[in-house]
Amino acid sequence: MRTLRAAESVRRLCWTWRAHGDPIGFVPTMGALHSGHRALLRRARKETRRVAASIFVNPLQFGPGEDYDRYPRPFASDVRILKEEGVELLYLPRAERLYPEEFQTRVSVTGIGKVLEGAARPGHFDGVATVVAKLLATVVPDRLYLGQKDAQQATLLRRMVADLDLGVRVVVCPTVREPDGLAVSSRNRYLTPPERDWAPALYRTLSEAADRIRSGETVSPEKAAAWMRRRLARGPGRLEYAAAVDPRDFGPPKRGRPVVLAVAYRLPSARLIDNVVVKTGGRDR
Ligand code: PAF
């Protein structure tokens, strides 16, 4: 695996690959890699000839008081995982090179970027869109691999790629879960044992709400979301939102279309998000 820090070196290597006709799959990460990242890397390995990944804890997407400083940075184990998964290029940009003093540009996806996560974490999605636009401009991959766990991020980046004609195919891979249902996340390591015991309640609530929509017991997605809010109001932390939205634009659910049930819950040690997609008349993803 080549580890490159300079955008020019990454660009040069990726151009060589493309000149040989080798499609490139790209998995952007903030490190602290887990089985969810492994699933993205495996899918990329299966579908593209060359796999590139990046590790960059992006300061632009963290708000004041968030966990930028304490975000886990287990570099040696990340490198081991990337090698095990057959990654050929690790792009490891330096913050001062990506964002020099004179840097002034933000990529802002209006609409999708302003609701749920966007409302709870102002500026977060501008930071995500800006860094991913920069990474894509350097790697120029054929396929971009993202996780369904961050459903709103995936929808927003798909919108950005379409709006800016970036010509990369966005592949969204299913959420990887622990045996008890908790969605794997780099932030799960912050949880205390009692918080970890409670955390699967999020997925149980989402699954039960999805069942209610499918069975017709709670007729509308909005009612299912209200039921989730009542249920999660009793937990040990603070519910930030529990909502039903359309997966295409994160606007209100539309009749006959799939629905995303999404939650964000703040425990004392970590903020958790999760979601399920209910295909009306079909199965969950
Ligand atoms: O999902 C993440 O890890 C980050 O938001 C991403 C896409 C790598 C951008 O920093």
Residues whose N, C-alpha, C, O or C-beta is under 5 A from the ligand:
A	BS01	PAF	P28 T29 M30 F56 N58 V128 V131
